[in-house]
């Protein structure tokens, strides 16, 4: 709050409210100003942008006008407000690559994100993905098995690492639950092996 009345009736007022008519001071949630010869005009302040809490200390602002530290603070907050936000960098729809499945009618499996990840980044941030894991899904691999990891980079900077799970039940050849067969009957099972066409 920029003003406060004490229990004994004393009215306290933030000094930055003096500049409401020339600056966008509502950007600042709270602040403490200061001045020394060495540090010049200073301002320590807090605000919240896109659900992110900021604590900013500005020093050595120009001494030409008493509000310059406030002005510099608002300019910095405006820059982050306009250029940074939470961005989704991984979700269930993020396609990474496709790998083959052994001994199944389903010939391939699409590697996608197994979780939702959002980070507070510059709005024009470009990310790239590196999958490290199995090159194919082997026979009888079950739903929920770990296939590998997805590493998410901004340039050469690693932002996040996410585990990749097999997220569906694969129907394999010869996938018969013998315990459920009627033992009073005879069964004839024909096995046809299909060679690797590759």
C-alpha positions as CSV (number, residue, x, y, z in Angstrom):
1,X,0.0,0.0,0.0
2,X,1.2,3.5,-0.7
3,X,-0.4,5.1,2.3
4,X,-1.1,4.0,5.8
5,X,-2.7,5.5,8.9
6,X,-1.1,4.4,12.2
7,X,-3.2,3.6,15.3
8,X,-2.3,7.0,16.8
9,X,-3.7,8.8,13.8
10,X,-0.4,9.5,11.9
11,X,-0.8,9.4,8.1
12,X,2.2,7.8,6.3
13,X,2.5,8.2,2.6
14,X,4.9,6.6,0.1
15,X,7.2,9.1,-1.5
16,X,6.8,7.5,-5.0
17,X,3.1,8.5,-5.0
18,X,4.3,12.1,-5.4
19,X,5.1,11.1,-9.0
20,X,1.7,9.5,-9.9
21,X,0.9,12.3,-12.3
22,X,4.1,11.7,-14.4
23,X,5.0,8.1,-13.9
24,X,3.2,4.7,-14.0
25,X,3.9,4.1,-10.3
26,X,1.2,1.5,-9.9
27,X,3.7,-0.9,-11.4
28,X,5.5,-0.8,-8.0
29,X,4.0,-2.7,-5.1
30,X,6.4,-1.4,-2.5
31,X,9.7,0.6,-2.4
32,X,12.3,2.3,-0.3
33,X,14.3,5.1,-1.8
34,X,17.8,6.3,-0.8
35,X,20.7,8.5,-1.7
36,X,24.4,8.7,-1.1
37,X,27.1,10.6,-2.9
38,X,28.7,7.3,-4.0
39,X,25.6,5.4,-5.0
40,X,23.5,8.3,-6.3
41,X,19.7,8.0,-6.3
42,X,18.7,4.5,-5.4
43,X,15.4,2.5,-5.1
44,X,14.7,-0.9,-3.7
45,X,11.3,-2.2,-4.8
46,X,9.1,-5.2,-5.3
47,X,6.3,-6.1,-7.8
48,X,4.6,-9.0,-9.3
49,X,4.5,-9.7,-13.1
50,X,2.7,-12.7,-14.6
51,X,2.6,-14.3,-11.1
52,X,6.4,-13.9,-10.7
53,X,7.6,-11.9,-7.7
54,X,10.4,-9.4,-8.4
55,X,12.8,-7.7,-6.1
56,X,14.8,-5.0,-7.8
57,X,17.5,-2.6,-6.5
58,X,18.4,0.3,-8.8
59,X,21.5,2.4,-8.0
60,X,23.4,5.3,-9.5
61,X,20.3,6.7,-11.2
62,X,20.8,10.2,-12.6
63,X,20.6,13.0,-9.9
64,X,19.1,15.4,-12.4
65,X,15.6,14.8,-11.1
66,X,14.5,13.3,-7.8
67,X,12.3,10.7,-9.5
68,X,14.9,9.2,-11.8
69,X,15.4,6.0,-9.7
70,X,11.7,5.5,-9.8
71,X,11.6,6.1,-13.6
72,X,14.5,3.6,-14.1
73,X,12.7,1.0,-12.0
74,X,9.5,1.3,-13.9
75,X,11.4,1.1,-17.3
76,X,13.0,-2.2,-16.1
77,X,9.7,-3.6,-14.9
78,X,8.0,-2.6,-18.2
79,X,10.7,-4.4,-20.1
80,X,10.1,-7.7,-18.3
81,X,6.4,-7.3,-18.3
82,X,6.4,-6.9,-22.1
83,X,9.1,-9.4,-23.0
84,X,8.9,-12.3,-20.5
85,X,6.1,-14.7,-19.6
86,X,5.5,-18.4,-18.6
87,X,5.8,-20.5,-21.8
88,X,4.9,-24.2,-22.3
89,X,8.0,-26.0,-23.4
90,X,6.7,-29.6,-23.1
91,X,3.4,-31.3,-23.0
92,X,1.6,-34.4,-24.3
93,X,1.4,-33.0,-27.8
94,X,5.1,-32.3,-28.1
95,X,6.3,-34.7,-30.8
96,X,10.0,-35.7,-30.4
97,X,10.6,-38.7,-32.7
98,X,9.2,-42.1,-33.8
99,X,10.7,-45.4,-32.9
100,X,9.9,-49.0,-34.2
101,X,8.0,-51.6,-32.1
102,X,9.2,-55.2,-32.3
103,X,6.8,-58.0,-32.9
104,X,3.6,-56.0,-33.0
105,X,0.9,-54.9,-35.5
106,X,1.7,-51.4,-34.4
107,X,4.9,-50.7,-36.4
108,X,6.0,-47.6,-34.5
109,X,5.6,-45.5,-31.4
110,X,5.6,-41.7,-31.2
111,X,7.8,-40.3,-28.5
112,X,6.1,-37.3,-26.9
113,X,6.2,-35.4,-23.7
114,X,5.1,-37.3,-20.6
115,X,4.5,-34.2,-18.5
116,X,3.6,-30.5,-18.8
117,X,6.5,-28.1,-18.2
118,X,6.3,-24.3,-18.3
119,X,9.1,-21.9,-17.6
120,X,9.4,-18.2,-17.2
121,X,11.3,-17.2,-20.4
122,X,11.8,-14.5,-22.9
123,X,8.9,-14.5,-25.3
124,X,10.9,-15.3,-28.4
125,X,12.9,-18.1,-26.8
126,X,13.5,-21.1,-29.1
127,X,14.0,-24.5,-27.6
128,X,15.3,-27.8,-29.0
129,X,14.8,-31.3,-27.8
130,X,17.3,-34.2,-27.5
131,X,15.9,-37.7,-26.9
132,X,18.2,-40.2,-25.1
133,X,16.8,-43.6,-24.7
134,X,15.9,-46.9,-26.5
135,X,15.9,-47.0,-30.3
136,X,13.1,-49.5,-30.4
137,X,10.4,-50.9,-28.2
138,X,11.3,-54.5,-27.5
139,X,8.8,-57.4,-27.2
140,X,6.6,-57.4,-24.1
141,X,7.6,-53.9,-23.0
142,X,4.8,-52.8,-20.7
143,X,2.9,-49.6,-20.3
144,X,4.6,-47.3,-17.8
145,X,8.1,-48.6,-18.7
146,X,10.8,-45.9,-18.8
147,X,12.0,-45.5,-22.4
148,X,14.5,-42.7,-21.9
149,X,14.7,-38.9,-21.3
150,X,14.0,-35.7,-23.2
151,X,16.5,-32.9,-22.6
152,X,15.3,-29.5,-23.4
153,X,17.9,-26.8,-24.4
154,X,17.9,-23.1,-25.2
155,X,21.0,-23.0,-27.4
156,X,23.6,-24.9,-25.3
157,X,21.9,-24.2,-22.0
158,X,20.0,-27.2,-20.5
159,X,16.6,-26.0,-19.2
160,X,14.9,-29.2,-18.1
161,X,15.1,-33.0,-18.3
162,X,12.0,-35.1,-18.5
163,X,11.6,-38.9,-18.2
164,X,9.8,-40.6,-21.1
165,X,7.4,-43.4,-20.3
166,X,5.5,-45.9,-22.6
167,X,2.0,-44.4,-22.3
168,X,-0.1,-47.0,-24.1
169,X,-0.6,-50.8,-24.0
170,X,1.1,-52.4,-27.0
171,X,-0.6,-55.5,-28.5
172,X,2.3,-57.9,-29.4
173,X,2.2,-61.0,-31.5
174,X,1.7,-64.2,-29.5
175,X,0.2,-62.1,-26.7
176,X,-2.0,-64.9,-25.3
177,X,-3.0,-65.2,-21.6
178,X,-2.8,-69.0,-21.3
179,X,-4.3,-68.9,-17.8
180,X,-7.6,-67.8,-19.4
181,X,-7.9,-70.7,-21.9
182,X,-10.5,-73.3,-21.3
183,X,-8.5,-76.4,-20.4
184,X,-11.4,-78.7,-21.4
185,X,-10.8,-77.8,-25.0
186,X,-8.1,-78.4,-27.5
187,X,-6.5,-75.5,-29.3
188,X,-4.6,-75.3,-32.5
189,X,-2.2,-72.2,-32.6
190,X,-0.6,-71.3,-35.9
191,X,2.5,-69.1,-35.5
192,X,3.5,-67.0,-38.5
193,X,6.8,-65.3,-38.2
194,X,7.2,-62.1,-40.1
195,X,10.7,-61.1,-41.1
196,X,12.1,-57.6,-40.8
197,X,11.2,-55.8,-44.0
198,X,14.0,-53.4,-43.4
